[in-house]
């Protein structure tokens, strides 16, 4: 309940920092109740981030189970992360996760490292499968996964910035073309 309340408060356009009392008011709970569950506001904000990214990772896992061969899995992985910046509902949720309030939370960097690894792990598996079955002839799965993740996250980040001209967006087809040349899939 507190995590959902924090999300709702964070989703409001605000010019001042989010307070524990504002979150408690939204949840209809006391600050005493808040501190029974969380040591600090930062802990709650990181819990919001973790819950949201876990939800995304679970959805990605479902999509990848249905994807089929390694190339289809790679395409689905890329498509999924680009959708976070192109589909309006997802874009709004990501904007909350990118809020300065969450980014400033103590422990944010370590939490993001864990999240990044969780999102990269299925990509490593896809690349390993492709290397094993010969469909990704030149892939070195661990390093390629990190590079592909960086490219896709950068493209997604750029898409979320409204000041970026539409012509500068790196698209799905461009990423697939680049990655395909790098990992050497069968034609």
ChimeraX attribute file (.defattr): number of C-alpha atoms within 10 A of each C-alpha:
attribute: neighborCount
match mode: 1-to-1
recipient: residues
	/A:1	11
	/A:2	21
	/A:3	18
	/A:4	14
	/A:5	19
	/A:6	23
	/A:7	21
	/A:8	14
	/A:9	20
	/A:10	22
	/A:11	15
	/A:12	10
	/A:13	8
	/A:14	9
	/A:15	6
	/A:16	7
	/A:17	9
	/A:18	16
	/A:19	12
	/A:20	18
	/A:21	13
	/A:22	14
	/A:23	25
	/A:24	20
	/A:25	15
	/A:26	17
	/A:27	18
	/A:28	12
	/A:29	15
	/A:30	13
	/A:31	14
	/A:32	9
	/A:33	11
	/A:34	19
	/A:35	13
	/A:36	8
	/A:37	11
	/A:38	14
	/A:39	10
	/A:40	13
	/A:41	20
	/A:42	19
	/A:43	17
	/A:44	23
	/A:45	25
	/A:46	21
	/A:47	18
	/A:48	22
	/A:49	24
	/A:50	17
	/A:51	14
	/A:52	17
	/A:53	19
	/A:54	15
	/A:55	12
	/A:56	17
	/A:57	18
	/A:58	12
	/A:59	12
	/A:60	17
	/A:61	15
	/A:62	11
	/A:63	15
	/A:64	22
	/A:65	10
	/A:66	11
	/A:67	16
	/A:68	12
	/A:69	15
	/A:70	22
	/A:71	20
	/A:72	14
	/A:73	22
	/A:74	26
	/A:75	16
	/A:76	19
	/A:77	23
	/A:78	22
	/A:79	17
	/A:80	19
	/A:81	18
	/A:82	23
	/A:83	16
	/A:84	22
	/A:85	23
	/A:86	15
	/A:87	10
	/A:88	11
	/A:89	11
	/A:90	13
	/A:91	18
	/A:92	16
	/A:93	15
	/A:94	18
	/A:95	16
	/A:96	21
	/A:97	22
	/A:98	13
	/A:99	12
	/A:100	12
	/A:101	16
	/A:102	23
	/A:103	17
	/A:104	12
	/A:105	17
	/A:106	15
	/A:107	14
	/A:108	17
	/A:109	12
	/A:110	10
	/A:111	16
	/A:112	16
	/A:113	11
	/A:114	13
	/A:115	16
	/A:116	16
	/A:117	15
	/A:118	14
	/A:119	21
	/A:120	19
	/A:121	13
	/A:122	19
	/A:123	26
	/A:124	20
	/A:125	17
	/A:126	22
	/A:127	25
	/A:128	20
	/A:129	17
	/A:130	25
	/A:131	20
	/A:132	12
	/A:133	12
	/A:134	14
	/A:135	20
	/A:136	24
	/A:137	16
	/A:138	16
	/A:139	22
	/A:140	14
	/A:141	20
	/A:142	15
	/A:143	11
	/A:144	18
	/A:145	22
	/A:146	16
	/A:147	13
	/A:148	20
	/A:149	20
	/A:150	14
	/A:151	16
	/A:152	21
	/A:153	18
	/A:154	14
	/A:155	20
	/A:156	22
	/A:157	16
	/A:158	18
	/A:159	23
	/A:160	19
	/A:161	11
	/A:162	8
	/A:163	8
	/A:164	11
	/A:165	10
	/A:166	10
	/A:167	7
	/A:168	10
	/A:169	15
	/A:170	17
	/A:171	16
	/A:172	16
	/A:173	11
	/A:174	11
	/A:175	18
	/A:176	17
	/A:177	10
	/A:178	12
	/A:179	18
	/A:180	18
	/A:181	12
	/A:182	15
	/A:183	19
	/A:184	16
	/A:185	18
	/A:186	11
	/A:187	5
